[in-house]
Amino acid sequence: MTPARHHLVWDWNGTLLNDLDLVVEATNAAFASVGGPVVTADEHRVRFRRPVAEYYAEMLGRAVDDEAFGRLDRIFHDAYRARLTTCELAADATAAIAAWPGSQSLLSMWFHDELVPTVHTYGLTAHFARVDGLRATVGGGPKAEWLEKHLAELGLAGSDVVLIGDSIDDADAAESVGARCVLYTGGFSDPSRLRASRHPVADTLTEAVALAATLP
């Protein structure tokens, strides 16, 4: 089957990479540094959102300005890096990548200079026309502007593209450029939040690819 939209953009964290437990652990390290609460994986999936500073402010019960967020973000990423090698790909990630009949790329909100060698370590680089991460010193913002830049570098219009990701932010980014999105329930978002959206939802990555191939 030839998909109407020939290019697939993959999300990384929580989608191809099964790193929810590590993200929750790193989030708790950041919260602990300021006397904050311990968040469970289920609670994180229900309440996490971007901008991440707003999520932190809600969980900590106080305003989080740019300076405070910068400190928390550094603690989060230090804790994340320390145990990244414990993470595996989603169970069907390689099969799902192989199932897509068109071109593919990867866009993550993780730092570009760390993302690129990590993707290579998992043996996936050759599958992607382009791999882009965050080119900034502090993360936490929405994905939309980065998706626009990613597609511009690829010379693609949004009408050529389907994005597979695990958050409403992924869907919002896709909509902002005229792309479609399939949401995956195995990542950082509570499945009920995803199913309440108007976007197609899949419980596995192979199912997500099959849905993506049918989208007009």
N, C-alpha and C positions, 0 to 999 in steps of 0.2 A: 504494500500500500504506500502510495506517495502522499505525504502529508501536505495539506494546503499551505501550511507555514513550514518552510523547509529547515529552519534553524532552531535549535533547542539550546537555551541557556540554563545551565544548572546552578543552583545554589550549592554551597559547600557545607558550612556548619549546620548540623541538624538535618541535613538532607543526604548528600553523599557520605559525609563523615558522621558517624554515630557518636557524638560527643556531648550529649545532654548531661550525663552524670558529671562529667568533668566541668562543664559550664556551671552547673549548680554548685559544685564544690568550690570553684573559683569565685563565684558570686558570694558565697558564704564567707570566704576569706576576706573579700572586700568589705562586706557588712561587719564582720567581726572587728575590723580595724577601727571602726567608729562606734562600737557598742551596739550594733544593729541586731536584728532578729536572725534566726536560722530559717532559711527557706527550704521547703521540700521540693522534690522534682515536680510533683503534681501542682503545687502552688505556683512554682515558676512557670509552668506551662499555661496556667490560667491567667497569670497577671503580667508576664513579660510583654514588653512592647518597645517600640522605638518612637522618639528618641529615648535611649536607655537612661538618660538622666532623669526623665519623668518617672520611669519605673523605679529607679533607686529612691527618688523622693517619696513616692507612695509607700514603699516598703520601709523606709527609715522614718517616715512620719515628719519629715522636715525638708525645707528647700535644699536643693543641691545645685550650687552655682558652678560656673565653669571651672574654677580652681578646685573646688571640692570634687567635682566629677573627674577631673584630670588625675587627682591622687587615687581615687577609687579605681579608675580605669587601669592605672599602672599596677596596682595591687592585684586586680583581677587577672591581667595578662601575665604577670609574673607567676601566679599560681597555675594558670592554664598551661603555660609553657613547660612548667616543671613536670607535668604528667601527660603531656600530649602523646608521648609514645605508647601510652596504654590504650589509646583509642583505635578502634577498627572501623573500616568502612561499613555502611549499612549492608545487611545480609545479601541483598540482591543488587547492589550498586553496579558491579561490573556487568552483570547480565542486562541490567536496564540500559546502561550506556551502549552495549553492543546491539540492543534491539532497535535503537533509533536509526531510521534509514537516511537521514539528512546530515547536515553539518551540526557541530556542537561546540559550545564554549562554556567557560566557567567564570562566574562572578561572585566574589565573596566580600563581606564586610570585615574580614580579617586582614591584617596588614600584608601588603603585597609582597614585600621582601621575605616574609616568612611563609606566605602561602605557596609561592611558586616552588621552592624546594620541597615543601611538604607534599604537594600534589605529585611531584616527581617520585618521592619516596614510596608512594602508594602505587606507582606504576601506571598512572593515568594520563600523563602529559600528552602522549602521542594522540590521544583521542580528541583533543580540543584544539580548535583553530586559534583560540586565544584564552589565556588565563589572567584574570585581573583581580587584584585585591585592593584594599583601601590604601590610597596614597596620601596619608595624613598621619600626624603623630598621636592623635586622640580619636578614638572611634565613637560609636554609639548613635550616629545619625541615621536618617532614612536612606534607603537604597536608590531612590528614584534618579537622582542626579548622576550617580555612578553607572547605572544601567544605560542612561542616555549616552554617556561618554563611551562605554563599552561597545554599544552598537555603532556609534560613529566610527570608532577605530576599525570595526569589522566591515564598515560600509553597508550596513543593513538598516532597513526601515523596520519600525515596530510591527508592521503588517506581515513581515517575514518570520516572526518570532513567537515561540512559546517558551515560557519560563516555568521550571519546576522548582518549587521552594516549599518551606515549611511554615511560613508566617504570613499574616495579613499584609505586612510590609512588603513582602515579595509581590503579592497581588497588586498592591497599590503602585509599586514601581512599574510593573508590567502595564497596568492601565495608563500610566502617565506617558508612555511612549506608543500606545496603540497596540501593544502585544497582548497575548492571552497568557493565562497562568493556570497551572494545575497545582493544587495544594496537597502536600504529603503529610499524613497524620503521625508519622513516626518521629517527628523532630521536636522543636521547642514549643509548639503551640498545642493547647488542649484541642482534641479533635472536634468537640462540640462548637468551639469558636470558629473553626474552619468550615464546618458544615453549615453554620449559620450565615456564611457569606454566600454570594451568588456565583462563586467560582467552582469549577469541578474539583472534586476531592478524591484522593486515592489513598488506600491503606498500605500499599507497597510501591516501590519505585518502578517496577515493571508494569504495574497497573497504571501508574502515572504516565509512563511513556506511551502506553496503548491509548490512553485518553487524549494525550497531547496530539497524537497522529490524526485524531478525528476532528480536531477543532478547526472551524472555518476561519 
